[in-house]
Amino acid sequence: MEAATPQQEAADDKAAEVSAEELVEQWRDKYLRLQAEFDNYRKRTLREKMDLVSSGGADVLKSMLSVLDDVQRAVAASEKSEDIAALREGERLVAQKFEETLRQKGVVEIEAVGEEFNPDFHEAVARFKAGDEKKGKVIDVIQRGYMLGDKVLRYVKVVVGE
């Protein structure tokens, strides 16, 4: 076996150096492409999320327009009518339609009267002397509260027995 000459060793070293530099450049290029791809993915998902929130809000508002139409009709009718019973029935129907629209969107009322006071759902605005059986329980609702899924939209304002 022949010994490599210094020129051959230098040429081999140079070739190894060139291939190592090419390898580093290939990895750098892959890294930059991957980073750009990830940035584009992040921007795209953020844009999609904003579009979803925007269109979801528009959907809710659109569903409320029919309730607004009913309210406007009720106001117009109240200006012309003297039949109090019919006006009250109209108000009740509008409120019922509004509540149903909220339910369809996943909004539910938080039940409170008779329940143990729970700060996760209730906000105590007053305390009232009550018997031992009502101590620590909600005895009246000042303002209704609502949830959307497992998130509280508005806490129930309650009177708690003591």
C-alpha positions in Angstrom: 0.0 0.0 0.0 1.3 3.4 -0.9 1.6 6.2 1.5 -0.4 9.3 0.6 1.7 12.2 -0.6 1.3 15.5 1.2 -0.4 16.9 -1.9 -3.0 14.1 -1.8 -3.6 14.5 1.9 -4.1 18.3 1.4 -6.5 17.6 -1.5 -8.4 15.1 0.7 -8.5 17.6 3.6 -9.7 20.3 1.3 -12.4 18.0 -0.2 -13.6 17.1 3.3 -13.6 20.7 4.3 -15.7 21.6 1.2 -18.2 18.8 1.8 -18.5 19.9 5.5 -19.1 23.4 4.4 -21.7 22.2 1.9 -23.4 20.1 4.7 -23.5 23.1 7.0 -24.9 25.3 4.3 -27.6 22.6 3.5 -28.6 22.4 7.2 -28.7 26.2 7.5 -30.9 26.4 4.4 -33.2 23.7 5.8 -33.4 25.5 9.1 -34.2 28.9 7.5 -36.9 27.2 5.3 -38.4 25.5 8.4 -38.4 28.7 10.4 -40.1 30.6 7.5 -42.7 27.8 7.2 -43.4 27.9 10.9 -43.8 31.7 10.8 -46.2 31.4 8.0 -48.1 28.7 9.8 -48.3 30.9 13.0 -49.6 33.9 11.0 -52.1 31.7 9.1 -53.6 30.2 12.3 -53.8 33.6 14.0 -55.6 35.0 11.0 -58.0 32.0 10.9 -58.7 32.4 14.6 -59.4 36.1 14.2 -61.7 35.3 11.2 -63.5 32.6 13.3 -64.0 35.0 16.2 -65.2 37.8 13.9 -67.6 35.5 12.0 -68.9 34.0 15.3 -69.6 37.5 16.6 -71.4 38.3 13.4 -73.5 35.1 13.7 -74.6 36.1 17.2 -75.5 39.6 16.2 -77.4 38.4 13.1 -79.5 36.1 15.3 -80.3 39.1 17.6 -81.7 41.2 14.7 -84.9 39.2 14.6 -85.3 39.9 18.4 -84.7 43.6 17.7 -87.4 43.5 15.0 -89.8 42.1 17.5 -88.9 44.8 20.1 -89.4 47.6 17.5 -92.8 46.1 16.5 -93.8 45.9 20.2 -92.8 49.6 20.7 -94.8 50.6 17.7 -97.8 48.6 18.8 -97.6 50.1 22.3 -97.9 53.6 20.9 -101.2 52.7 19.2 -102.8 50.2 21.6 -104.6 50.7 24.9 -104.9 46.9 25.5 -102.5 46.4 28.5 -102.9 42.6 28.5 -102.0 42.4 24.8 -98.9 44.6 25.4 -97.8 42.5 28.3 -98.2 39.3 26.3 -96.2 40.9 23.5 -93.4 41.8 25.9 -93.4 38.2 27.3 -93.2 36.7 23.9 -90.3 39.0 22.9 -88.4 38.1 26.1 -89.1 34.4 25.5 -87.7 34.7 22.0 -84.6 36.5 23.2 -84.0 33.8 25.9 -84.4 31.1 23.3 -82.0 32.8 20.9 -79.4 33.0 23.7 -80.0 29.3 24.5 -79.4 28.4 20.9 -76.0 30.1 21.1 -75.2 28.1 24.3 -76.0 30.7 26.9 -77.7 29.3 29.9 -79.0 30.9 33.1 -77.3 30.0 36.3 -79.9 28.7 38.8 -79.4 30.2 42.3 -82.4 30.4 44.6 -82.2 27.7 47.2 -78.6 26.7 46.2 -75.6 26.9 48.6 -73.8 30.2 48.0 -70.9 29.5 45.6 -68.5 32.3 44.8 -67.7 30.6 41.5 -71.1 31.5 40.2 -72.7 33.9 42.8 -71.9 37.5 43.9 -73.3 38.3 47.3 -74.7 41.8 47.3 -76.7 41.5 50.6 -77.2 39.3 53.6 -80.5 38.6 55.2 -81.4 37.1 58.5 -83.0 33.7 57.8 -83.7 30.5 59.6 -81.0 27.8 60.1 -82.3 25.9 57.0 -81.5 28.9 54.8 -78.2 29.9 56.3 -75.5 30.1 53.6 -78.1 29.6 50.9 -79.2 32.0 48.2 -82.6 33.3 49.2 -83.2 35.9 46.4 -81.7 36.9 43.1 -81.1 40.6 42.4 -79.7 40.1 38.9 -79.6 36.9 36.9 -76.3 35.4 35.8 -75.4 33.4 32.7 -72.9 30.9 31.5 -71.6 30.1 28.0 -70.3 26.5 28.2 -68.2 26.3 31.4 -67.4 30.0 31.4 -69.4 32.5 33.6 -70.5 35.4 31.4 -72.1 37.3 34.3 -72.3 36.2 38.0 -75.7 36.0 39.7 -76.1 38.9 42.1 -77.8 37.3 45.2 -79.0 37.8 48.7 -77.6 35.2 51.0 -79.2 33.9 54.2 -77.4 34.2 57.5 
